[in-house]
Amino acid sequence: MKKILYLSGLLSIGLLSIASVSRKEKPLFRVVDAGPSVPVNGPDSSRFTYTTVVSGLDEPMEMAILPNYDIVVAERKGAVRYFDNKTRELSTISQFNVFSGIEDGLLGVAADPDFKNNNWIYFYYGVGGDRHVSQLTRFELKDRKLIQESKKVLLEVPTQRQYCCHSAGYLTFDAAGLLYLSIGDNTNAEEIEGHNPIDERPGRELADDQASTANSNDFRGKILRIKPEADGTYSIPDGNLFPKNGSLGKPEIFAMGVRNPFRMSVDPKTKYVYWGDVGPDTEVPASEGKLSYDEINQARKPGFFGYPYFLGDNEVFPDYDFETKKEGPGKDPKRPINDSPNNTGVKELPAAQPAFIWYGKGPSKKWPLVEKGGASAMAGPVYYSDLYPNAPYKLPDYYSGKLFIYDWIRKWIMAVTMDQEGNYVSMEPFLPQLKVVAPMDMQIAPDGAVYLLAYGTNWFARNTDSGIIRVEYSEGNRNPVASLKIDKTIGAAPLTVALSANDSKDFDTGDKLSYAWKIGSKTVASKELRHTFSKPGTYNVVLTVSDQNGGKGTGTTQVKVGNTPPDVTIATKANRSFYWDNSAFDYQVKVSDKEDGNVDQQRVKVSFNYLPYGKDLAGALTSDGETDLRYASTAKLYASLDCKACHTPETKSIGPALKEIAKRYADKEGADALLARKIITGGSGNWGSYPMPPHADLSETNAKEIAGYILSIGQESQKTPLSNNMKLTEHIGKGSEGAYVLQASYADKGAKGIESLKTASHIVLKNPLIQLEDYHEGNVNVVIATKNTGYISYISHITHGKYTRFNAIDLNHIKKIRFRIQEQGIGGTIEMRRGSKDGLLLGSLTVPEGKVADPKTDWKELEMPVKASGGIHDLFFVFKNENKKGPLFHVDWMYFEN
């Protein structure tokens, strides 16, 4: 007979009773077992500790770490956020009037190298209003206040706001105090017809990158280098690309021919400039796939870095004529000529400098560690151990001289090894166990700690998984790892919470730990604590764990007082674990909310479905209670791809909302096939400016499943009543892998300054036949189904005292259990006990001694009467024979009968 593998996790045996879950915030990172992270002689990963310093930012773009370790964060929509390192509080100190369309907004922030004395801080942002300009400005920052009247405008950059995209806007200083500003090409990246943007037709100037990045008289598509002066102006340092008199181009330009130089750094010793350049999506063949590389660039000197004529190792784009649709020979990398009618600068450009590292959407043969898929390459700092002589958390000498690079979409960080001349040698993952959600910025503080800015899951959105992570390395005494646990983080006032530091640890054996909790102005020394918040509000809770050698680790959380999560329950007289043919199933959804009072029943969302395959429900059932579980497996596949970085179900991100896509294709014949083809091949021009990357390695079948999932989002679902009584018949004739799933959810109205909270509940009814090998816990052998077993898998090597455990089974209406057994051994008994191996005995079955003639076919069905014991329990099946030694019998499955 064919055997069935049931759900993993909570549903690994397919038996989940009613449960209620309130939506929780996602972590900024998760530590996973990623295998060996560095070579054998690399640093011990246990010497790194991670602390979430700030969470829940709204599109954080760049951070400035001040000398006292306070942090200023620029949020794209214009907010300037301030993190006080002492109080651990986050506040908003200013709100700029910015243009935040396309990819513009408040993009960069950097503190002056002499901030301790002059309090200067610099910002780069798109100015709100009718003037299409971006400004580099300087303010004074004192006592956590941005002094508005101190504003100085150093530089204005004219831009266009008609087409997306590429604003960049990163700010950084070098060791000599020179300020670098990266600016994107600000050119139409949509209507490129599979080529590079060199559209020279009249009226198409905004689609011609020869007018911006390849134009020496334009700031866009450049990296600028200037020396800020005390009076709020700037001077041109020696050694930029063009003469200081501006005769050949803007004298501020250090590097040109870049597309979207999103993140950069300057080597403090060699002064080499590094940046990640986010690449285009073209159909032009290249040495590795298509000429759509993302690049890590190294500028040892000022120069032209190829775009829009060259990419990667100076691979040449053909000269595409947008009028005739014909390709001609490309430019010469040694002597590129910008002969576009839209060029206002010099025609003969410097020889193109190739990229340092480059990779496309597919696997890279040259750099296999970079993986594949969508990409956003970024360059972080170059680390030197001797620049941090007394820093307590500095990285080990192993990383000295290495460049850190990272990828926003692929979520990795690499350490790049170079030789003495700066040539590439190798790369390796840096802390692969730290899966940062969209790393946006990476800086090293004076104490040697690494700060990572996480943007979060979705573009153009406030993400709960955004924030700042501090990574510390301890060479000698290691800092304790503070683990803060709290039983609830939200509720009505007064709210009493239980706090625990019991899971905190120290990797140095013998260290003695002390614990301190800071809640508001109150500090309590205790490993465990109960605290009552008497008034509504949002409170920061900080745990500090210290060892006797001065090592410290901190953990933080936020408690929101004033709103109680709704209570959503599903009542039923039926069994909550199983369905049977034509059995009755009644239910009633009940919702209450302390603050809302009388709940509007129309706002309660209920769904009831039969799913032919229930294997992939575990993740879906911990979501918001509204997932269309018919597509649970496909939704899981979708979430594993890079699509979610650009698309959200309900609202526009960088790409359209899935609901809008579903609406557009709702009435089109063959919509699933059409969408599937677009998912595989990619494309642009249908929804706006950002091209969709291809997914060439996705099968046609999986692409159609994803297309069906997207189309389902726009379908109007029939309203399910809050109570009902029905016969379960839909499963009949459809095998035993299906499940009935009832979901209910309610989002309250919010209260006393606390946002709306949602609670979801569900019941899953599975087939009452359970394979014994699908146990949650046990110590028996499993025989795999093969030709030699008659394609039957079962449990064997059952000796006295062994057991299997199955979680959360409802015994309501269960009268007996039928076992399929092979009398192959000395015989014995099967006991069913509640809660533990020695728990209350609920049933017993004696199995005779025997030896079968044909192990493939000689199976019997024996029945175990079950004592009345309604309710949901963990069941232990214990196998016994105290009189003899040896294997007892084999068991295939058990069937719960009503």
TAURMO-V140354 format. One record per residue. N is the residue number from 1. SS is DSSP state (A for helix, B for strand, O for the rest). PHI is phi as a letter, one per 30 degrees, with the letter a starting at -180 (999 if undefined). D_LAST is the distance of its C-alpha to the last C-alpha in Angstrom with 1 decimal. Layout:
N:SS:PHI:D_LAST
N:SS:PHI:D_LAST
This chain:
1:O:999:23.7
2:O:d:24.1
3:O:c:22.8
4:O:b:21.8
5:O:c:23.2
6:O:d:21.2
7:O:d:22.8
8:O:d:25.5
9:A:i:26.1
10:A:d:23.4
11:A:c:21.3
12:O:d:22.2
13:O:c:18.6
14:O:i:17.5
15:O:b:15.6
16:B:b:17.6
17:B:d:16.8
18:B:e:19.3
19:B:b:22.8
20:B:c:26.3
21:B:b:29.4
22:B:c:32.9
23:O:d:35.2
24:O:c:37.4
25:O:d:40.8
26:O:d:41.0
27:O:d:43.3
28:O:d:46.7
29:B:a:46.2
30:B:b:43.7
31:B:d:44.6
32:O:b:43.1
33:O:d:43.7
34:O:c:46.0
35:O:i:47.5
36:O:e:51.3
37:O:c:52.9
38:O:b:56.5
39:O:e:58.7
40:O:e:58.8
41:O:c:61.7
42:O:d:60.3
43:O:d:59.4
44:O:d:56.6
45:A:d:53.8
46:A:d:52.8
47:A:d:56.2
48:B:c:55.1
49:B:b:53.4
50:B:b:52.1
51:B:b:52.2
52:B:d:51.0
53:B:d:54.1
54:B:b:53.3
55:B:b:50.3
56:O:i:49.5
57:O:d:52.9
58:B:c:53.6
59:O:h:54.8
60:B:d:56.9
61:B:c:59.7
62:B:a:61.9
63:B:b:62.5
64:B:b:65.8
65:B:c:65.7
66:O:d:68.5
67:O:e:70.6
68:O:c:68.7
69:O:i:65.4
70:O:d:64.5
71:B:b:63.1
72:B:c:63.9
73:B:c:61.4
74:B:c:62.3
75:B:c:59.5
76:O:e:60.0
77:O:d:59.9
78:O:j:62.8
79:B:d:61.5
80:B:c:63.3
81:B:c:60.9
82:B:b:62.2
83:B:c:60.4
84:B:d:62.2
85:O:d:61.8
86:O:d:62.7
87:O:d:60.5
88:O:i:57.8
89:B:c:57.8
90:B:c:57.7
91:B:b:59.8
92:B:c:61.2
93:B:c:65.0
94:B:a:66.0
95:B:b:64.8
96:O:d:66.9
97:O:d:67.5
98:B:b:66.3
99:O:d:65.7
100:O:c:62.1
101:O:d:61.7
102:O:h:61.0
103:O:c:60.9
104:O:d:63.6
105:O:k:63.7
106:B:d:64.5
107:B:c:64.2
108:B:b:66.3
109:B:b:67.4
110:B:a:69.6
111:B:d:71.5
112:O:d:75.2
113:O:e:76.0
114:O:c:78.2
115:A:e:75.7
116:A:e:76.4
117:A:c:79.9
118:A:c:79.7
119:O:i:76.2
120:B:d:76.1
121:B:b:72.9
122:B:c:72.6
123:B:b:70.2
124:B:b:69.9
125:B:a:68.4
126:B:d:68.6
127:B:d:70.6
128:O:d:69.1
129:O:j:71.2
130:O:d:73.3
131:O:d:75.0
132:O:d:73.2
133:B:b:73.9
134:B:c:72.2
135:B:b:74.0
136:B:c:74.4
137:B:b:75.1
138:B:b:76.0
139:B:b:75.2
140:B:c:75.9
141:B:b:72.8
142:B:b:73.7
143:O:h:71.6
144:O:i:68.4
145:B:b:70.2
146:B:c:71.3
147:B:d:74.8
148:B:d:75.0
149:B:d:78.8
150:B:d:79.1
151:B:e:77.6
152:B:b:79.6
153:B:c:78.9
154:B:d:79.9
155:B:a:78.9
156:B:c:77.7
157:B:c:76.0
158:B:d:76.1
159:O:b:72.8
160:O:c:71.3
161:O:b:68.2
162:O:c:67.5
163:O:b:65.5
164:O:d:63.0
165:O:a:63.3
166:O:i:64.4
167:O:c:65.8
168:B:h:65.3
169:B:j:67.3
170:B:d:67.0
171:B:c:69.7
172:B:a:70.9
173:B:c:74.1
174:O:c:75.8
175:O:d:77.6
176:O:c:80.9
177:O:i:79.5
178:O:d:79.3
179:B:c:76.5
180:B:c:74.5
181:B:b:72.6
182:B:c:70.4
183:B:b:70.3
184:O:d:68.2
185:O:d:69.8
186:O:h:68.6
187:O:b:68.7
188:O:e:66.6
189:O:c:64.1
190:O:c:62.3
191:O:c:64.7
192:O:c:65.8
193:O:h:64.8
194:O:i:63.5
195:O:b:66.7
196:O:d:68.3
197:O:d:69.5
198:B:b:73.2
199:O:d:73.4
200:O:c:77.2
201:O:d:77.2
202:O:e:79.0
203:O:i:76.7
204:O:c:74.1
205:A:e:75.5
206:A:d:72.2
207:A:c:70.6
208:B:c:73.4
209:A:d:72.9
210:A:d:76.5
211:A:d:77.3
212:O:b:75.3
213:O:d:74.3
214:O:c:77.2
215:O:c:79.6
216:O:d:81.8
217:O:c:82.6
218:O:b:79.1
219:O:d:76.9
220:O:d:73.6
221:O:i:72.0
222:B:b:74.0
223:B:c:74.0
224:B:c:76.7
225:B:b:78.6
226:B:b:80.8
227:B:c:82.4
228:B:d:81.7
229:O:c:84.8
230:O:d:85.1
231:O:d:86.2
232:O:j:83.0
233:O:c:84.4
234:B:b:84.1
235:B:b:86.3
236:O:c:85.9
237:O:d:85.7
238:O:d:87.6
239:O:j:85.9
240:O:d:83.7
241:O:d:83.5
242:O:c:86.3
243:O:e:89.6
244:O:d:89.7
245:O:d:91.9
246:O:i:89.1
247:O:d:91.3
248:O:c:88.7
249:O:l:85.5
250:O:d:83.7
251:O:d:85.0
252:O:d:81.7
253:B:d:79.9
254:B:c:79.0
255:B:b:76.6
256:B:b:76.1
257:O:i:74.1
258:O:c:70.7
259:O:c:67.8
260:O:b:65.5
261:B:d:66.6
262:B:d:63.8
263:B:b:64.1
264:B:b:67.1
265:B:a:68.9
266:B:b:72.4
267:O:d:73.0
268:O:d:74.9
269:O:c:77.2
270:O:d:77.8
271:O:i:77.4
272:O:d:75.4
273:B:c:73.2
274:B:c:69.6
275:B:a:67.2
276:B:c:64.1
277:B:c:64.7
278:O:d:61.7
279:O:d:62.3
280:O:d:62.2
281:O:c:59.9
282:O:b:62.2
283:O:c:62.0
284:O:d:65.1
285:B:d:64.7
286:O:b:65.3
287:O:d:65.5
288:O:b:61.8
289:O:i:59.9
290:B:c:61.5
291:O:d:64.1
292:O:b:61.7
293:O:d:62.1
294:B:d:61.5
295:B:b:64.4
296:B:c:65.3
297:B:c:69.1
298:B:b:71.8
299:B:c:75.1
300:O:d:77.8
301:O:a:80.3
302:O:e:80.3
303:B:l:79.6
304:B:c:77.9
305:O:c:74.4
306:O:j:74.1
307:O:d:71.9
308:O:c:71.9
309:O:c:73.8
310:B:b:72.2
311:B:b:68.9
312:O:i:67.9
313:O:d:70.6
314:O:h:72.9
315:B:d:71.1
316:B:c:72.9
317:O:d:71.4
318:O:d:73.2
319:B:d:75.4
320:B:d:73.3
321:B:c:75.2
322:O:d:72.9
323:O:d:75.4
324:O:c:75.7
325:O:i:72.2
326:B:c:74.0
327:B:c:74.0
328:B:b:77.2
329:O:d:78.1
330:O:d:76.8
331:O:d:79.0
332:O:c:80.7
333:O:e:79.0
334:O:d:82.4
335:O:a:84.1
336:O:d:81.6
337:B:c:83.3
338:O:c:81.8
339:O:c:83.6
340:O:d:81.2
341:O:d:83.0
342:O:c:80.7
343:O:d:81.9
344:O:c:84.3
345:O:c:84.8
346:O:d:86.4
347:O:d:85.8
348:B:d:86.1
349:O:c:83.3
350:O:d:83.2
351:O:e:81.7
352:B:d:77.9
353:O:c:76.3
354:O:d:73.1
355:O:d:69.8
356:O:d:69.1
357:B:b:65.4
358:B:b:63.7
359:B:a:60.3
360:O:c:58.6
361:O:d:55.1
362:O:c:54.3
363:O:d:54.5
364:O:c:58.0
365:O:d:59.7
366:O:d:62.4
367:O:b:60.0
368:A:d:56.6
369:A:d:55.2
370:A:d:55.4
371:O:i:52.2
372:O:b:51.8
373:O:j:50.8
374:O:e:52.2
375:O:b:54.8
376:O:b:57.0
377:B:d:59.4
378:B:b:61.0
379:B:c:63.6
380:B:c:63.6
381:B:d:66.2
382:B:c:68.2
383:O:c:68.0
384:O:b:70.9
385:A:d:70.4
386:A:d:74.0
387:A:d:73.8
388:O:b:71.5
389:O:d:73.6
390:O:c:72.2
391:O:d:68.9
392:O:d:66.2
393:O:c:63.3
394:O:d:65.2
395:O:d:63.6
396:O:d:64.8
397:A:e:67.9
398:A:e:65.6
399:A:c:65.2
400:O:d:68.8
401:O:i:70.2
402:O:c:66.9
403:B:c:65.9
404:B:c:62.5
405:B:b:61.0
406:B:a:57.6
407:B:b:55.5
408:O:d:53.9
409:O:d:51.3
410:O:d:50.6
411:O:i:50.5
412:O:c:52.5
413:B:b:55.7
414:B:c:58.2
415:B:c:61.2
416:B:c:64.0
417:B:c:66.7
418:B:b:70.2
419:O:d:73.5
420:O:d:76.6
421:O:d:77.6
422:O:j:74.2
423:O:d:73.1
424:B:d:69.4
425:B:c:68.3
426:B:a:64.6
427:B:b:61.5
428:B:a:58.5
429:B:d:55.4
430:O:c:56.1
431:O:h:53.2
432:O:d:50.5
433:O:d:47.9
434:B:c:48.9
435:B:c:47.3
436:B:d:49.3
437:O:d:48.0
438:O:i:51.0
439:B:d:54.0
440:B:c:56.8
441:B:a:59.6
442:B:b:60.4
443:B:b:63.3
444:B:c:64.5
445:O:d:65.7
446:O:e:68.8
447:O:d:66.8
448:O:j:65.3
449:O:d:61.8
450:B:c:60.3
451:B:c:59.0
452:B:c:56.6
453:B:c:56.0
454:B:c:52.6
455:O:d:52.6
456:O:j:48.8
457:O:d:46.4
458:O:c:47.8
459:O:d:51.3
460:O:h:53.1
461:O:b:50.5
462:B:d:50.0
463:O:c:47.5
464:O:d:45.7
465:O:c:46.0
466:O:c:49.8
467:B:l:52.2
468:B:b:54.5
469:B:c:53.7
470:B:c:56.2
471:B:c:56.3
472:B:c:58.3
473:B:c:59.5
474:O:b:60.8
475:O:d:63.2
476:O:c:63.8
477:O:d:61.8
478:O:d:58.6
479:O:d:57.3
480:O:d:54.2
481:B:c:51.0
482:O:d:49.9
483:O:c:46.2
484:O:c:45.5
485:B:c:42.0
486:B:b:41.3
487:O:d:38.1
488:O:a:38.8
489:O:c:41.6
490:B:a:41.3
491:B:l:41.0
492:O:d:42.9
493:O:d:46.0
494:O:d:46.2
495:B:b:44.0
496:B:c:43.6
497:B:b:42.6
498:B:c:42.1
499:B:c:44.2
500:B:b:44.1
501:O:c:46.3
502:O:d:44.5
503:O:d:43.8
504:O:d:47.5
505:B:a:49.3
506:O:b:52.6
507:O:d:53.3
508:O:c:56.4
509:O:d:55.5
510:O:j:57.1
511:O:d:57.4
512:O:c:56.7
513:B:c:55.0
514:B:b:55.7
515:B:b:53.7
516:B:b:54.9
517:B:c:53.1
518:B:c:55.0
519:B:b:53.6
520:O:i:56.3
521:O:c:59.5
522:B:c:57.6
523:B:b:57.3
524:B:b:55.2
525:B:c:55.4
526:O:a:52.0
527:O:d:49.2
528:B:b:46.6
529:B:a:47.2
530:B:c:45.8
531:B:b:47.7
532:B:c:47.6
533:B:c:48.9
534:O:d:50.3
535:O:b:51.5
536:O:d:50.0
537:B:l:51.1
538:B:c:50.4
539:B:c:51.2
540:B:c:51.9
541:B:c:50.7
542:B:b:52.5
543:B:c:51.8
544:B:c:54.7
545:B:c:54.2
546:B:b:57.5
547:B:c:58.6
548:O:d:61.8
549:O:c:63.7
550:O:j:63.5
551:O:d:60.5
552:B:b:58.3
553:B:b:55.0
554:B:b:53.6
555:B:b:50.3
556:B:b:50.0
557:B:a:47.4
558:B:b:47.6
559:B:c:46.1
560:B:c:46.0
561:B:c:46.1
562:O:k:45.9
563:O:b:42.6
564:O:c:39.1
565:O:e:36.3
566:O:d:34.0
567:B:c:30.7
568:B:c:27.9
569:B:b:24.4
570:B:b:21.3
571:B:c:19.3
572:O:a:15.8
573:O:c:13.3
574:O:d:10.5
575:O:d:9.1
576:O:c:12.4
577:O:c:11.7
578:B:b:9.5
579:B:c:9.6
580:O:b:8.2
581:O:e:10.8
582:O:i:12.0
583:B:d:9.4
584:B:d:11.5
585:B:b:13.1
586:B:c:15.8
587:B:a:18.3
588:B:b:21.7
589:B:d:24.3
590:B:b:26.7
591:B:b:30.0
592:B:b:32.8
593:B:b:36.0
594:O:d:38.6
595:O:d:41.6
596:O:d:40.6
597:B:i:39.7
598:O:d:38.4
599:O:d:36.3
600:O:d:37.1
601:A:d:33.7
602:A:d:35.3
603:A:c:35.7
604:O:d:32.0
605:B:c:30.7
606:B:b:27.2
607:B:b:25.7
608:B:b:22.5
609:B:b:22.4
610:B:c:20.5
611:B:c:22.3
612:O:e:22.3
613:O:b:23.3
614:O:c:22.1
615:O:d:24.2
616:O:c:26.9
617:A:d:25.2
618:A:e:26.0
619:A:d:29.6
620:A:d:28.9
621:O:d:26.4
622:O:c:29.0
623:O:c:31.5
624:O:d:32.4
625:O:i:29.1
626:O:b:30.8
627:O:d:30.8
628:O:d:29.9
629:A:d:27.1
630:A:d:27.7
631:A:c:30.8
632:A:d:29.6
633:A:d:30.7
634:A:d:34.0
635:A:d:34.6
636:A:d:34.4
637:A:d:36.9
638:A:e:39.1
639:A:d:39.2
640:A:d:40.3
641:O:c:43.4
642:O:d:46.5
643:A:e:45.7
644:A:d:44.4
645:A:d:47.8
646:O:c:49.3
647:O:b:46.5
648:O:c:44.1
649:O:d:41.5
650:O:c:43.3
651:O:b:46.9
652:O:d:49.9
653:O:c:50.6
654:O:d:53.2
655:O:c:51.4
656:O:d:49.8
657:O:d:46.4
658:A:e:43.6
659:A:d:43.0
660:A:d:46.7
661:A:d:46.4
662:A:d:43.4
663:A:d:45.3
664:A:d:48.4
665:A:c:46.5
666:O:e:44.0
667:O:c:45.9
668:O:d:47.4
669:O:d:46.6
670:O:i:45.5
671:A:d:45.1
672:A:d:42.6
673:A:d:45.0
674:A:d:47.9
675:A:d:46.3
676:A:e:45.1
677:A:d:48.7
678:A:d:50.0
679:A:d:47.6
680:A:d:48.8
681:A:d:52.5
682:O:i:52.9
683:B:l:55.6
684:O:a:57.4
685:O:j:59.0
686:O:d:56.1
687:O:b:55.1
688:O:k:58.0
689:O:c:59.9
690:O:c:57.5
691:O:d:56.7
692:B:d:53.2
693:O:d:53.3
694:O:d:52.1
695:O:b:49.0
696:O:d:50.4
697:O:d:48.0
698:O:d:44.9
699:O:d:43.5
700:A:e:43.6
701:A:d:39.8
702:A:d:39.3
703:A:d:42.0
704:A:d:40.4
705:A:d:37.1
706:A:d:39.0
707:A:d:40.9
708:A:d:37.7
709:A:d:36.4
710:A:d:39.7
711:A:d:39.7
712:A:d:36.2
713:A:d:37.7
714:O:d:39.9
715:O:d:37.4
716:O:d:36.6
717:O:d:32.9
718:O:d:31.4
719:O:d:30.7
720:O:c:27.1
721:O:d:26.7
722:O:d:26.0
723:B:b:23.1
724:B:a:21.0
725:B:b:18.0
726:B:b:17.0
727:B:c:14.8
728:B:c:14.1
729:O:b:16.1
730:O:d:18.7
731:O:d:17.1
732:O:d:16.9
733:O:i:19.7
734:O:c:20.5
735:O:i:19.3
736:O:c:16.9
737:O:c:19.3
738:O:d:18.8
739:B:b:17.6
740:B:c:17.4
741:B:b:19.8
742:B:c:20.7
743:B:b:24.1
744:B:b:26.3
745:B:b:29.8
746:B:a:32.9
747:B:c:36.5
748:O:d:38.6
749:O:c:42.3
750:O:i:43.7
751:B:a:45.8
752:O:h:49.0
753:O:i:49.9
754:B:c:46.5
755:O:d:45.0
756:O:d:41.9
757:O:c:38.6
758:B:b:35.3
759:B:b:31.8
760:B:b:28.7
761:B:b:25.0
762:B:a:22.0
763:B:b:18.3
764:B:c:17.1
765:B:c:13.8
766:B:c:13.8
767:B:e:12.3
768:O:d:9.5
769:B:d:12.2
770:B:b:14.6
771:B:d:18.1
772:A:d:19.3
773:A:d:22.7
774:A:c:21.6
775:O:d:21.5
776:O:d:23.3
777:B:b:25.4
778:B:l:26.1
779:O:b:28.9
780:O:c:28.0
781:B:d:29.6
782:B:c:28.1
783:B:c:29.3
784:O:d:30.0
785:O:d:29.2
786:O:b:32.6
787:A:d:34.1
788:A:d:34.5
789:A:c:30.7
790:O:i:29.8
791:O:i:28.9
792:O:c:25.9
793:O:c:25.7
794:B:a:24.1
795:B:c:24.9
796:B:b:27.6
797:O:h:30.3
798:O:d:27.8
799:O:b:30.0
800:O:e:29.7
801:O:j:28.8
802:O:d:27.5
803:B:a:24.3
804:B:b:22.3
805:B:b:21.0
806:B:b:18.4
807:B:c:19.0
808:B:h:17.2
809:B:c:13.5
810:B:d:11.4
811:O:c:9.2
812:O:d:8.6
813:O:i:5.4
814:O:d:4.6
815:O:c:5.5
816:B:a:7.2
817:B:b:9.0
818:B:c:11.0
819:B:c:14.5
820:B:c:17.3
821:B:b:20.4
822:B:c:24.0
823:O:d:25.9
824:O:b:28.9
825:B:l:30.5
826:O:d:30.9
827:O:i:27.3
828:B:l:25.8
829:B:b:22.6
830:B:c:19.9
831:B:c:19.2
832:B:c:16.8
833:B:b:18.8
834:B:c:18.6
835:O:i:21.4
836:O:a:23.8
837:O:d:24.5
838:O:c:25.5
839:O:d:23.0
840:B:e:20.8
841:B:d:19.2
842:B:c:15.4
843:B:a:14.9
844:B:b:17.4
845:B:b:17.8
846:B:c:21.2
847:B:c:22.5
848:O:d:25.7
849:O:d:28.9
850:B:a:29.9
851:O:b:31.8
852:O:d:30.7
853:O:d:33.3
854:O:b:32.0
855:O:d:30.3
856:O:d:29.4
857:O:b:27.3
858:O:d:26.6
859:O:b:22.9
860:B:b:20.4
861:B:c:16.6
862:B:b:15.8
863:B:c:12.8
864:B:c:12.6
865:B:d:11.1
866:O:c:10.4
867:O:d:12.4
868:O:e:11.5
869:O:a:12.9
870:O:d:12.1
871:O:j:14.2
872:B:c:15.2
873:B:b:16.7
874:B:d:18.5
875:B:c:17.1
876:B:c:19.7
877:B:c:19.2
878:B:c:22.4
879:B:c:24.0
880:B:b:26.4
881:O:a:29.1
882:O:d:32.0
883:O:c:34.0
884:O:b:34.7
885:O:c:35.4
886:O:k:34.2
887:O:d:31.3
888:O:c:28.1
889:O:a:26.0
890:B:c:24.6
891:B:b:21.1
892:B:c:20.2
893:B:b:16.7
894:B:b:13.2
895:B:b:9.9
896:B:d:6.8
897:B:c:3.8
898:O:c:0.0
